Amino acid sequence: MESSCIFCGREENFGTGLVIRGRLICGGCEKRLVSIHSENIFYDLYVNGLKKIWRCLRA
Ligand SMILES: [Zn+2]
């Protein structure tokens, strides 16, 4: 099964690329992502945390 990378559009096999929530990321973009991956997790936590805070303030 083949699909294109969601970042660069390169055709990549589902067996070799990284798949996150059904979206394919090719090997090259995966390497780039790994270097910022931990920052992304903190960003997600930060954004989700802010959303929860906003909900609490509105309630
Ligand atoms: Zn790519």
N, CA, C, O and the ligand as a Tripos MOL2 file, in Angstrom:
@<TRIPOS>MOLECULE
protein
  237   235    60     0     0
PROTEIN
NO_CHARGES

@<TRIPOS>ATOM
      1 N           0.8480   -1.2000    0.0000 N.3       1 MET1
      2 CA          0.0000    0.0000    0.0000 C.3       1 MET1
      3 C           0.8840    1.2510    0.0000 C.2       1 MET1
      4 O           1.7910    1.3930    0.8200 O.2       1 MET1
      5 N           0.5920    2.1540   -0.9440 N.am      2 GLU2
      6 CA          1.4060    3.3720   -1.0340 C.3       2 GLU2
      7 C           0.5640    4.6100   -0.8000 C.2       2 GLU2
      8 O          -0.6320    4.6420   -1.0870 O.2       2 GLU2
      9 N           1.2080    5.6030   -0.2850 N.am      3 SER3
     10 CA          0.5460    6.8860   -0.0900 C.3       3 SER3
     11 C           1.6120    7.9660   -0.1890 C.2       3 SER3
     12 O           2.7970    7.6470   -0.2800 O.2       3 SER3
     13 N           1.2200    9.2370   -0.1750 N.am      4 SER4
     14 CA          2.2160   10.2990   -0.2320 C.3       4 SER4
     15 C           2.3800   10.9490    1.1350 C.2       4 SER4
     16 O           1.4380   11.0770    1.9170 O.2       4 SER4
     17 N           3.6120   11.3510    1.3810 N.am      5 CYS5
     18 CA          3.9700   11.9990    2.6380 C.3       5 CYS5
     19 C           3.1480   13.2780    2.8230 C.2       5 CYS5
     20 O           3.0000   14.0640    1.8880 O.2       5 CYS5
     21 N           2.6180   13.4800    4.0230 N.am      6 ILE6
     22 CA          1.7760   14.6550    4.2700 C.3       6 ILE6
     23 C           2.5980   15.9390    4.2950 C.2       6 ILE6
     24 O           2.0340   17.0290    4.2010 O.2       6 ILE6
     25 N           3.9360   15.8310    4.4220 N.am      7 PHE7
     26 CA          4.7770   17.0300    4.4770 C.3       7 PHE7
     27 C           5.3480   17.3990    3.1170 C.2       7 PHE7
     28 O           5.2030   18.5380    2.6740 O.2       7 PHE7
     29 N           6.0090   16.4290    2.4380 N.am      8 CYS8
     30 CA          6.6900   16.7680    1.1880 C.3       8 CYS8
     31 C           5.9950   16.1640   -0.0340 C.2       8 CYS8
     32 O           6.3630   16.4830   -1.1650 O.2       8 CYS8
     33 N           4.9850   15.2880    0.1740 N.am      9 GLY9
     34 CA          4.2340   14.7160   -0.9340 C.3       9 GLY9
     35 C           4.9280   13.5660   -1.6350 C.2       9 GLY9
     36 O           4.4370   13.0850   -2.6560 O.2       9 GLY9
     37 N           6.0600   13.1100   -1.1110 N.am     10 ARG10
     38 CA          6.8130   12.0110   -1.7030 C.3      10 ARG10
     39 C           6.0470   10.7050   -1.5410 C.2      10 ARG10
     40 O           5.4720   10.4350   -0.4870 O.2      10 ARG10
     41 N           6.0470    9.8900   -2.6130 N.am     11 GLU11
     42 CA          5.4010    8.5820   -2.5410 C.3      11 GLU11
     43 C           6.2110    7.6810   -1.6250 C.2      11 GLU11
     44 O           7.4240    7.5490   -1.7850 O.2      11 GLU11
     45 N           5.5470    7.0720   -0.6790 N.am     12 GLU12
     46 CA          6.2400    6.2330    0.2910 C.3      12 GLU12
     47 C           5.3810    5.0210    0.5870 C.2      12 GLU12
     48 O           4.1540    5.1070    0.6350 O.2      12 GLU12
     49 N           6.0500    3.8750    0.7870 N.am     13 ASN13
     50 CA          5.3280    2.6610    1.1440 C.3      13 ASN13
     51 C           4.9050    2.7270    2.5990 C.2      13 ASN13
     52 O           5.6680    3.1860    3.4490 O.2      13 ASN13
     53 N           3.7050    2.2770    2.8910 N.am     14 PHE14
     54 CA          3.2000    2.2950    4.2620 C.3      14 PHE14
     55 C           4.0550    1.4740    5.2120 C.2      14 PHE14
     56 O           4.0790    1.7210    6.4180 O.2      14 PHE14
     57 N           4.7780    0.4640    4.6360 N.am     15 GLY15
     58 CA          5.6190   -0.3870    5.4660 C.3      15 GLY15
     59 C           6.9010    0.2910    5.9210 C.2      15 GLY15
     60 O           7.4590   -0.0800    6.9540 O.2      15 GLY15
     61 N           7.3860    1.2950    5.1580 N.am     16 THR16
     62 CA          8.6690    1.9110    5.4710 C.3      16 THR16
     63 C           8.5300    3.2780    6.1230 C.2      16 THR16
     64 O           9.4110    3.7010    6.8710 O.2      16 THR16
     65 N           7.4360    3.9690    5.8480 N.am     17 GLY17
     66 CA          7.2530    5.3060    6.4170 C.3      17 GLY17
     67 C           6.6580    5.2530    7.8060 C.2      17 GLY17
     68 O           6.2180    4.2060    8.2840 O.2      17 GLY17
     69 N           6.6570    6.3960    8.4310 N.am     18 LEU18
     70 CA          6.0440    6.5310    9.7450 C.3      18 LEU18
     71 C           4.5830    6.9210    9.5540 C.2      18 LEU18
     72 O           4.2720    7.8260    8.7790 O.2      18 LEU18
     73 N           3.6850    6.2340   10.2670 N.am     19 VAL19
     74 CA          2.2600    6.5320   10.1360 C.3      19 VAL19
     75 C           1.7230    7.0350   11.4710 C.2      19 VAL19
     76 O           1.7950    6.3420   12.4860 O.2      19 VAL19
     77 N           1.1970    8.2210   11.4550 N.am     20 ILE20
     78 CA          0.6020    8.7980   12.6550 C.3      20 ILE20
     79 C          -0.8530    9.1100   12.3540 C.2      20 ILE20
     80 O          -1.1490    9.9080   11.4660 O.2      20 ILE20
     81 N          -1.7680    8.4780   13.0970 N.am     21 ARG21
     82 CA         -3.1970    8.6590   12.9150 C.3      21 ARG21
     83 C          -3.6150    8.4800   11.4570 C.2      21 ARG21
     84 O          -4.4400    9.2330   10.9400 O.2      21 ARG21
     85 N          -3.0250    7.4570   10.7930 N.am     22 GLY22
     86 CA         -3.3920    7.1510    9.4220 C.3      22 GLY22
     87 C          -2.7510    8.0450    8.3830 C.2      22 GLY22
     88 O          -3.0120    7.8640    7.1930 O.2      22 GLY22
     89 N          -1.9220    9.0050    8.7740 N.am     23 ARG23
     90 CA         -1.2200    9.8880    7.8470 C.3      23 ARG23
     91 C           0.2130    9.4240    7.7280 C.2      23 ARG23
     92 O           0.8510    9.0710    8.7200 O.2      23 ARG23
     93 N           0.7180    9.4270    6.4910 N.am     24 LEU24
     94 CA          2.0620    8.9170    6.2400 C.3      24 LEU24
     95 C           3.1080   10.0310    6.2670 C.2      24 LEU24
     96 O           2.8900   11.1280    5.7510 O.2      24 LEU24
     97 N           4.2300    9.7220    6.8770 N.am     25 ILE25
     98 CA          5.3740   10.6320    6.8980 C.3      25 ILE25
     99 C           6.5760    9.8670    6.3820 C.2      25 ILE25
    100 O           6.9040    8.8140    6.9280 O.2      25 ILE25
    101 N           7.2550   10.3670    5.3330 N.am     26 CYS26
    102 CA          8.3690    9.6410    4.7320 C.3      26 CYS26
    103 C           9.5980    9.6610    5.6400 C.2      26 CYS26
    104 O           9.6570   10.4130    6.6130 O.2      26 CYS26
    105 N          10.5780    8.8190    5.3020 N.am     27 GLY27
    106 CA         11.7730    8.6870    6.1250 C.3      27 GLY27
    107 C          12.5100    9.9990    6.3260 C.2      27 GLY27
    108 O          12.9790   10.2860    7.4280 O.2      27 GLY27
    109 N          12.6170   10.7980    5.2730 N.am     28 GLY28
    110 CA         13.3220   12.0770    5.3580 C.3      28 GLY28
    111 C          12.6460   13.0450    6.3120 C.2      28 GLY28
    112 O          13.3010   13.6860    7.1340 O.2      28 GLY28
    113 N          11.3220   13.1450    6.1930 N.am     29 CYS29
    114 CA         10.5780   14.0490    7.0680 C.3      29 CYS29
    115 C          10.5370   13.5100    8.4940 C.2      29 CYS29
    116 O          10.5090   14.2810    9.4540 O.2      29 CYS29
    117 N          10.5330   12.1830    8.6300 N.am     30 GLU30
    118 CA         10.5450   11.5830    9.9590 C.3      30 GLU30
    119 C          11.7980   12.0100   10.7160 C.2      30 GLU30
    120 O          11.7390   12.3510   11.8980 O.2      30 GLU30
    121 N          12.9510   11.9860   10.0060 N.am     31 LYS31
    122 CA         14.2150   12.3790   10.6300 C.3      31 LYS31
    123 C          14.1570   13.8330   11.0840 C.2      31 LYS31
    124 O          14.6310   14.1840   12.1650 O.2      31 LYS31
    125 N          13.5640   14.6740   10.2320 N.am     32 ARG32
    126 CA         13.4270   16.0890   10.6010 C.3      32 ARG32
    127 C          12.5150   16.2500   11.8110 C.2      32 ARG32
    128 O          12.7590   17.0770   12.6900 O.2      32 ARG32
    129 N          11.4460   15.4310   11.8330 N.am     33 LEU33
    130 CA         10.4740   15.5110   12.9280 C.3      33 LEU33
    131 C          11.0630   15.0750   14.2570 C.2      33 LEU33
    132 O          10.7570   15.6490   15.3010 O.2      33 LEU33
    133 N          11.9240   14.0390   14.2110 N.am     34 VAL34
    134 CA         12.4810   13.4970   15.4460 C.3      34 VAL34
    135 C          13.2110   14.5860   16.2310 C.2      34 VAL34
    136 O          13.1560   14.6140   17.4610 O.2      34 VAL34
    137 N          13.8980   15.4850   15.5130 N.am     35 SER35
    138 CA         14.6700   16.5280   16.1880 C.3      35 SER35
    139 C          13.7730   17.5510   16.8950 C.2      35 SER35
    140 O          14.2010   18.1920   17.8550 O.2      35 SER35
    141 N          12.5310   17.7030   16.4240 N.am     36 ILE36
    142 CA         11.6340   18.6610   17.0740 C.3      36 ILE36
    143 C          10.4880   17.9690   17.8070 C.2      36 ILE36
    144 O           9.5890   18.6210   18.3380 O.2      36 ILE36
    145 N          10.5380   16.6220   17.8250 N.am     37 HIS37
    146 CA          9.4200   15.8340   18.3520 C.3      37 HIS37
    147 C           9.1050   16.1910   19.8060 C.2      37 HIS37
    148 O           7.9460   16.4170   20.1540 O.2      37 HIS37
    149 N          10.1230   16.2420   20.6400 N.am     38 SER38
    150 CA          9.8820   16.4990   22.0600 C.3      38 SER38
    151 C           9.2810   17.8880   22.2570 C.2      38 SER38
    152 O           8.4340   18.0870   23.1280 O.2      38 SER38
    153 N           9.7250   18.8510   21.4410 N.am     39 GLU39
    154 CA          9.1500   20.1930   21.5290 C.3      39 GLU39
    155 C           7.6810   20.1710   21.1450 C.2      39 GLU39
    156 O           6.8650   20.8630   21.7530 O.2      39 GLU39
    157 N           7.3360   19.3590   20.1160 N.am     40 ASN40
    158 CA          5.9440   19.2490   19.6990 C.3      40 ASN40
    159 C           5.0660   18.7100   20.8120 C.2      40 ASN40
    160 O           3.9460   19.1800   21.0150 O.2      40 ASN40
    161 N           5.5780   17.7260   21.5280 N.am     41 ILE41
    162 CA          4.7950   17.1510   22.6290 C.3      41 ILE41
    163 C           4.5210   18.2300   23.6690 C.2      41 ILE41
    164 O           3.4020   18.3490   24.1670 O.2      41 ILE41
    165 N           5.5370   19.0100   23.9920 N.am     42 PHE42
    166 CA          5.3430   20.0760   24.9740 C.3      42 PHE42
    167 C           4.3710   21.1240   24.4490 C.2      42 PHE42
    168 O           3.5690   21.6710   25.2060 O.2      42 PHE42
    169 N           4.4470   21.4010   23.1470 N.am     43 TYR43
    170 CA          3.5340   22.3670   22.5420 C.3      43 TYR43
    171 C           2.0950   21.8810   22.6370 C.2      43 TYR43
    172 O           1.1940   22.6410   22.9910 O.2      43 TYR43
    173 N           1.8820   20.5780   22.3100 N.am     44 ASP44
    174 CA          0.5400   20.0130   22.4060 C.3      44 ASP44
    175 C           0.0100   20.0860   23.8290 C.2      44 ASP44
    176 O          -1.1360   20.4670   24.0650 O.2      44 ASP44
    177 N           0.8650   19.7130   24.7700 N.am     45 LEU45
    178 CA          0.4440   19.7550   26.1690 C.3      45 LEU45
    179 C           0.0930   21.1810   26.5710 C.2      45 LEU45
    180 O          -0.8840   21.4190   27.2810 O.2      45 LEU45
    181 N           0.8960   22.1120   26.1130 N.am     46 TYR46
    182 CA          0.7000   23.5190   26.4160 C.3      46 TYR46
    183 C          -0.6360   24.0260   25.8620 C.2      46 TYR46
    184 O          -1.4070   24.6810   26.5630 O.2      46 TYR46
    185 N          -0.8960   23.7020   24.5630 N.am     47 VAL47
    186 CA         -2.1340   24.1410   23.9260 C.3      47 VAL47
    187 C          -3.3430   23.4730   24.5800 C.2      47 VAL47
    188 O          -4.3400   24.1310   24.8750 O.2      47 VAL47
    189 N          -3.2450   22.1500   24.8060 N.am     48 ASN48
    190 CA         -4.3610   21.4490   25.4380 C.3      48 ASN48
    191 C          -4.6080   21.9690   26.8430 C.2      48 ASN48
    192 O          -5.7510   22.0990   27.2820 O.2      48 ASN48
    193 N          -3.5280   22.2620   27.5340 N.am     49 GLY49
    194 CA         -3.6490   22.8100   28.8840 C.3      49 GLY49
    195 C          -4.3590   24.1490   28.8650 C.2      49 GLY49
    196 O          -5.2160   24.4130   29.7090 O.2      49 GLY49
    197 N          -4.0070   24.9990   27.9030 N.am     50 LEU50
    198 CA         -4.6560   26.3080   27.7840 C.3      50 LEU50
    199 C          -6.1410   26.1710   27.4870 C.2      50 LEU50
    200 O          -6.9620   26.9170   28.0200 O.2      50 LEU50
    201 N          -6.4830   25.1970   26.6180 N.am     51 LYS51
    202 CA         -7.8990   24.9900   26.2880 C.3      51 LYS51
    203 C          -8.6940   24.6070   27.5310 C.2      51 LYS51
    204 O          -9.8050   25.0880   27.7510 O.2      51 LYS51
    205 N          -8.0960   23.7260   28.3400 N.am     52 LYS52
    206 CA         -8.7740   23.3100   29.5740 C.3      52 LYS52
    207 C          -8.9510   24.4950   30.5020 C.2      52 LYS52
    208 O          -9.9930   24.6530   31.1370 O.2      52 LYS52
    209 N          -7.9200   25.3290   30.5730 N.am     53 ILE53
    210 CA         -8.0000   26.5100   31.4420 C.3      53 ILE53
    211 C          -9.1110   27.4410   30.9570 C.2      53 ILE53
    212 O          -9.8840   27.9650   31.7600 O.2      53 ILE53
    213 N          -9.1880   27.6450   29.6330 N.am     54 TRP54
    214 CA        -10.2310   28.5080   29.0710 C.3      54 TRP54
    215 C         -11.6190   27.9700   29.3810 C.2      54 TRP54
    216 O         -12.5270   28.7260   29.7260 O.2      54 TRP54
    217 N         -11.7800   26.6300   29.2530 N.am     55 ARG55
    218 CA        -13.0850   26.0240   29.5580 C.3      55 ARG55
    219 C         -13.4590   26.2600   31.0130 C.2      55 ARG55
    220 O         -14.6120   26.5560   31.3280 O.2      55 ARG55
    221 N         -12.4870   26.1290   31.8860 N.am     56 CYS56
    222 CA        -12.7460   26.3320   33.3040 C.3      56 CYS56
    223 C         -13.1380   27.7790   33.5740 C.2      56 CYS56
    224 O         -14.0320   28.0430   34.3790 O.2      56 CYS56
    225 N         -12.4740   28.7140   32.9070 N.am     57 LEU57
    226 CA        -12.7560   30.1340   33.1370 C.3      57 LEU57
    227 C         -14.1480   30.5200   32.6190 C.2      57 LEU57
    228 O         -14.8240   31.3660   33.2030 O.2      57 LEU57
    229 N         -14.5700   29.8800   31.5000 N.am     58 ARG58
    230 CA        -15.8860   30.2060   30.9260 C.3      58 ARG58
    231 C         -17.0280   29.5830   31.7170 C.2      58 ARG58
    232 O         -18.1290   30.1320   31.7630 O.2      58 ARG58
    233 N         -16.7640   28.4340   32.3410 N.am     59 ALA59
    234 CA        -17.8250   27.6960   33.0390 C.3      59 ALA59
    235 C         -18.2890   28.4660   34.2820 C.2      59 ALA59
    236 O         -19.1770   28.0040   34.9990 O.2      59 ALA59
    237 ZN          8.2510   13.6380    3.4190 Zn       60 ZN60
@<TRIPOS>BOND
     1     1     2 1
     2     2     3 1
     3     3     4 2
     4     3     5 am
     5     5     6 1
     6     6     7 1
     7     7     8 2
     8     7     9 am
     9     9    10 1
    10    10    11 1
    11    11    12 2
    12    11    13 am
    13    13    14 1
    14    14    15 1
    15    15    16 2
    16    15    17 am
    17    17    18 1
    18    18    19 1
    19    19    20 2
    20    19    21 am
    21    21    22 1
    22    22    23 1
    23    23    24 2
    24    23    25 am
    25    25    26 1
    26    26    27 1
    27    27    28 2
    28    27    29 am
    29    29    30 1
    30    30    31 1
    31    31    32 2
    32    31    33 am
    33    33    34 1
    34    34    35 1
    35    35    36 2
    36    35    37 am
    37    37    38 1
    38    38    39 1
    39    39    40 2
    40    39    41 am
    41    41    42 1
    42    42    43 1
    43    43    44 2
    44    43    45 am
    45    45    46 1
    46    46    47 1
    47    47    48 2
    48    47    49 am
    49    49    50 1
    50    50    51 1
    51    51    52 2
    52    51    53 am
    53    53    54 1
    54    54    55 1
    55    55    56 2
    56    55    57 am
    57    57    58 1
    58    58    59 1
    59    59    60 2
    60    59    61 am
    61    61    62 1
    62    62    63 1
    63    63    64 2
    64    63    65 am
    65    65    66 1
    66    66    67 1
    67    67    68 2
    68    67    69 am
    69    69    70 1
    70    70    71 1
    71    71    72 2
    72    71    73 am
    73    73    74 1
    74    74    75 1
    75    75    76 2
    76    75    77 am
    77    77    78 1
    78    78    79 1
    79    79    80 2
    80    79    81 am
    81    81    82 1
    82    82    83 1
    83    83    84 2
    84    83    85 am
    85    85    86 1
    86    86    87 1
    87    87    88 2
    88    87    89 am
    89    89    90 1
    90    90    91 1
    91    91    92 2
    92    91    93 am
    93    93    94 1
    94    94    95 1
    95    95    96 2
    96    95    97 am
    97    97    98 1
    98    98    99 1
    99    99   100 2
   100    99   101 am
   101   101   102 1
   102   102   103 1
   103   103   104 2
   104   103   105 am
   105   105   106 1
   106   106   107 1
   107   107   108 2
   108   107   109 am
   109   109   110 1
   110   110   111 1
   111   111   112 2
   112   111   113 am
   113   113   114 1
   114   114   115 1
   115   115   116 2
   116   115   117 am
   117   117   118 1
   118   118   119 1
   119   119   120 2
   120   119   121 am
   121   121   122 1
   122   122   123 1
   123   123   124 2
   124   123   125 am
   125   125   126 1
   126   126   127 1
   127   127   128 2
   128   127   129 am
   129   129   130 1
   130   130   131 1
   131   131   132 2
   132   131   133 am
   133   133   134 1
   134   134   135 1
   135   135   136 2
   136   135   137 am
   137   137   138 1
   138   138   139 1
   139   139   140 2
   140   139   141 am
   141   141   142 1
   142   142   143 1
   143   143   144 2
   144   143   145 am
   145   145   146 1
   146   146   147 1
   147   147   148 2
   148   147   149 am
   149   149   150 1
   150   150   151 1
   151   151   152 2
   152   151   153 am
   153   153   154 1
   154   154   155 1
   155   155   156 2
   156   155   157 am
   157   157   158 1
   158   158   159 1
   159   159   160 2
   160   159   161 am
   161   161   162 1
   162   162   163 1
   163   163   164 2
   164   163   165 am
   165   165   166 1
   166   166   167 1
   167   167   168 2
   168   167   169 am
   169   169   170 1
   170   170   171 1
   171   171   172 2
   172   171   173 am
   173   173   174 1
   174   174   175 1
   175   175   176 2
   176   175   177 am
   177   177   178 1
   178   178   179 1
   179   179   180 2
   180   179   181 am
   181   181   182 1
   182   182   183 1
   183   183   184 2
   184   183   185 am
   185   185   186 1
   186   186   187 1
   187   187   188 2
   188   187   189 am
   189   189   190 1
   190   190   191 1
   191   191   192 2
   192   191   193 am
   193   193   194 1
   194   194   195 1
   195   195   196 2
   196   195   197 am
   197   197   198 1
   198   198   199 1
   199   199   200 2
   200   199   201 am
   201   201   202 1
   202   202   203 1
   203   203   204 2
   204   203   205 am
   205   205   206 1
   206   206   207 1
   207   207   208 2
   208   207   209 am
   209   209   210 1
   210   210   211 1
   211   211   212 2
   212   211   213 am
   213   213   214 1
   214   214   215 1
   215   215   216 2
   216   215   217 am
   217   217   218 1
   218   218   219 1
   219   219   220 2
   220   219   221 am
   221   221   222 1
   222   222   223 1
   223   223   224 2
   224   223   225 am
   225   225   226 1
   226   226   227 1
   227   227   228 2
   228   227   229 am
   229   229   230 1
   230   230   231 1
   231   231   232 2
   232   231   233 am
   233   233   234 1
   234   234   235 1
   235   235   236 2
@<TRIPOS>SUBSTRUCTURE
     1 MET1         2 RESIDUE 1 A MET
     2 GLU2         6 RESIDUE 1 A GLU
     3 SER3        10 RESIDUE 1 A SER
     4 SER4        14 RESIDUE 1 A SER
     5 CYS5        18 RESIDUE 1 A CYS
     6 ILE6        22 RESIDUE 1 A ILE
     7 PHE7        26 RESIDUE 1 A PHE
     8 CYS8        30 RESIDUE 1 A CYS
     9 GLY9        34 RESIDUE 1 A GLY
    10 ARG10       38 RESIDUE 1 A ARG
    11 GLU11       42 RESIDUE 1 A GLU
    12 GLU12       46 RESIDUE 1 A GLU
    13 ASN13       50 RESIDUE 1 A ASN
    14 PHE14       54 RESIDUE 1 A PHE
    15 GLY15       58 RESIDUE 1 A GLY
    16 THR16       62 RESIDUE 1 A THR
    17 GLY17       66 RESIDUE 1 A GLY
    18 LEU18       70 RESIDUE 1 A LEU
    19 VAL19       74 RESIDUE 1 A VAL
    20 ILE20       78 RESIDUE 1 A ILE
    21 ARG21       82 RESIDUE 1 A ARG
    22 GLY22       86 RESIDUE 1 A GLY
    23 ARG23       90 RESIDUE 1 A ARG
    24 LEU24       94 RESIDUE 1 A LEU
    25 ILE25       98 RESIDUE 1 A ILE
    26 CYS26      102 RESIDUE 1 A CYS
    27 GLY27      106 RESIDUE 1 A GLY
    28 GLY28      110 RESIDUE 1 A GLY
    29 CYS29      114 RESIDUE 1 A CYS
    30 GLU30      118 RESIDUE 1 A GLU
    31 LYS31      122 RESIDUE 1 A LYS
    32 ARG32      126 RESIDUE 1 A ARG
    33 LEU33      130 RESIDUE 1 A LEU
    34 VAL34      134 RESIDUE 1 A VAL
    35 SER35      138 RESIDUE 1 A SER
    36 ILE36      142 RESIDUE 1 A ILE
    37 HIS37      146 RESIDUE 1 A HIS
    38 SER38      150 RESIDUE 1 A SER
    39 GLU39      154 RESIDUE 1 A GLU
    40 ASN40      158 RESIDUE 1 A ASN
    41 ILE41      162 RESIDUE 1 A ILE
    42 PHE42      166 RESIDUE 1 A PHE
    43 TYR43      170 RESIDUE 1 A TYR
    44 ASP44      174 RESIDUE 1 A ASP
    45 LEU45      178 RESIDUE 1 A LEU
    46 TYR46      182 RESIDUE 1 A TYR
    47 VAL47      186 RESIDUE 1 A VAL
    48 ASN48      190 RESIDUE 1 A ASN
    49 GLY49      194 RESIDUE 1 A GLY
    50 LEU50      198 RESIDUE 1 A LEU
    51 LYS51      202 RESIDUE 1 A LYS
    52 LYS52      206 RESIDUE 1 A LYS
    53 ILE53      210 RESIDUE 1 A ILE
    54 TRP54      214 RESIDUE 1 A TRP
    55 ARG55      218 RESIDUE 1 A ARG
    56 CYS56      222 RESIDUE 1 A CYS
    57 LEU57      226 RESIDUE 1 A LEU
    58 ARG58      230 RESIDUE 1 A ARG
    59 ALA59      234 RESIDUE 1 A ALA
    60 ZN60       237 GROUP 0 **** ****
